[in-house]
Amino acid sequence: MSEITAVYPGTFDPVTNGHLDIIHRGARLFSRVVVAILQNPAKDPLFSLAERTTMVANATSDLGNVRVDAFEGLLVDYARGQNARVIVRGLRAVSDFEFEMQMAMMNRRMNGEVETVFMMPSESYSYVSSRLVREVVMLGGSVEGIVPEAVARALATKYGKRA
């Protein structure tokens, strides 16, 4: 079987166990997985790019074929630069599909050499989003079991709450 590099892009603000589920399963399917953290000036993330990179790197340190990187600009250009043949995207619900399909079709139009593969997280994480995680912590709730412990502590610190 040939070596296949996949890029799993996202803002990961913060990384959740749903993201990690996709990363772990992708690491079994592909020779290499590059978790590509988007630096998007249009977004105002809670965590800095360096903090997000560190959190994802720490959470995936047990995976020898996973590398964490940051990028800005067009995903297809980044994928080309990584010699990636696959873009991995997570789908939590049917509501994600329309937007993700549009992005996949545009990416294919710009670079027909890269395929998009959709993966669904395990059922236990199908409702989890970074936005929802931030909101729960901001309002004083617990995110135990849906983010790594280090991420829960970092969120509690950001919001001035106890972990």
KEFIKE-348145 format. One line per 3 residues: number of its first residue (from 0); their letters; for each residue x, y, z of C-alpha. Coordinates in steps of 0.001 Angstrom, whole numbers, plus 500000, padded with zeros to 6 digits. Example, Ala and Ser with C-alpha at 12.3 -4.5 7.8 and 13.67 -1.06 7.14 Angstrom:
2
0	as	512300/495500/507800 ~ 513670/498940/507140
This chain:
163
0	mse	500000/500000/500000 ~ 501313/503464/499171 ~ 502155/506099/501746
3	ita	499281/508534/502163 ~ 499510/511803/504068 ~ 496271/513291/505344
6	vyp	495682/516802/506657 ~ 493113/517313/509404 ~ 492479/521079/509527
9	gtf	490654/523109/512116 ~ 490889/525883/514643 ~ 490863/523447/517600
12	dpv	489827/526210/520018 ~ 490064/524045/522085 ~ 490763/520495/520975
15	tng	488018/518128/522162 ~ 487851/514374/522609 ~ 485761/514322/519419
18	hld	488703/515839/517523 ~ 491050/513350/519165 ~ 488770/510467/518201
21	iih	489044/511528/514538 ~ 492827/512001/514845 ~ 493357/508559/516401
24	rga	491203/506826/513814 ~ 492853/508798/510997 ~ 496260/507746/512292
27	rlf	495212/504110/511794 ~ 494021/504765/508232 ~ 496798/506978/506864
30	srv	500585/506770/506890 ~ 500855/510301/508269 ~ 498346/512772/509668
33	vva	499123/516464/509883 ~ 496827/518242/512319 ~ 496784/521676/510712
36	ilq	495715/524432/513066 ~ 494227/527356/511210 ~ 495408/530867/511959
39	npa	492378/532815/510777 ~ 492538/536577/511326 ~ 488755/536775/510885
42	kdp	488223/534658/514013 ~ 488928/535720/517565 ~ 489993/532474/519269
45	lfs	490028/532059/523032 ~ 493440/530361/522905 ~ 496446/531676/521026
48	lae	497871/529708/518128 ~ 500801/528641/520322 ~ 498444/527456/523088
51	rtt	496266/525494/520657 ~ 499331/523938/519026 ~ 500714/522869/522398
54	mva	497385/521416/523541 ~ 496963/519341/520380 ~ 500618/518244/520398
57	nat	500371/517120/524027 ~ 497102/515280/523398 ~ 498545/513414/520393
60	sdl	502075/512795/521652 ~ 501425/509045/521810 ~ 500843/508881/518035
63	gnv	504102/508521/516131 ~ 502598/509271/512730 ~ 500805/512479/513774
66	rvd	502389/515889/513488 ~ 500890/519222/514557 ~ 501448/522323/512452
69	afe	499881/525731/511902 ~ 498846/527358/508656 ~ 497041/530304/507162
72	gll	495682/530783/503693 ~ 494044/528218/501448 ~ 493847/524689/502779
75	vdy	494489/523154/499355 ~ 497720/525136/499040 ~ 498784/523947/502472
78	arg	497881/520339/501603 ~ 499912/520570/498400 ~ 502899/521835/500382
81	qna	502590/518832/502715 ~ 502311/516390/499792 ~ 498959/515374/501255
84	rvi	496496/513429/499149 ~ 493647/513567/501648 ~ 491851/516216/503690
87	vrg	490028/514756/506689 ~ 486916/516539/507908 ~ 484704/515579/510815
90	lra	480937/515462/510525 ~ 479000/515546/513784 ~ 475505/515867/512367
93	vsd	473610/516204/509118 ~ 473646/519969/509677 ~ 477452/519955/509148
96	fef	477190/518198/505808 ~ 476005/521024/503529 ~ 478815/523411/504496
99	emq	481451/520663/504453 ~ 480292/519439/501040 ~ 480564/522957/499611
102	mam	484097/523294/500991 ~ 485076/519870/499642 ~ 483771/520714/496191
105	mnr	485590/524059/496143 ~ 488799/522384/497319 ~ 488431/519768/494585
108	rmn	487949/522511/492001 ~ 491157/524222/493147 ~ 493163/520997/493480
111	gev	491738/517834/491952 ~ 494649/515794/493335 ~ 493397/516042/496937
114	etv	490377/514067/498112 ~ 488213/514982/501092 ~ 487313/512158/503461
117	fmm	484511/512699/505950 ~ 484713/510928/509289 ~ 482146/510882/512044
120	pse	483283/510974/515663 ~ 482237/508220/517997 ~ 478622/508503/519026
123	sys	479592/509683/522518 ~ 481175/512830/521021 ~ 478713/513548/518206
126	yvs	477250/516566/519995 ~ 480552/518103/521155 ~ 481901/521279/519579
129	srl	484644/523629/520707 ~ 482109/526452/520877 ~ 479815/524427/523139
132	vre	482746/523419/525363 ~ 483795/527067/525799 ~ 480232/528086/526618
135	vvm	479749/525350/529230 ~ 482962/526305/531026 ~ 482206/530028/530788
138	lgg	478870/529369/532529 ~ 480504/527270/535242 ~ 479757/523775/533968
141	sve	481991/520733/533780 ~ 483526/519433/530556 ~ 485031/516365/532186
144	giv	485209/513484/529731 ~ 484738/515605/526611 ~ 488139/517334/526563
147	pea	491549/516182/527807 ~ 492203/517079/531450 ~ 494916/519585/530493
150	var	492442/521362/528210 ~ 489814/521475/530970 ~ 492397/523084/533277
153	ala	493403/525609/530592 ~ 489746/526509/530028 ~ 489166/526930/533752
156	tky	492206/529217/533948 ~ 490991/531317/531003 ~ 487591/531758/532586
159	gkr	488876/532152/536154 ~ 487122/529006/537359 ~ 488400/526063/539361
162	a	489271/522988/537281
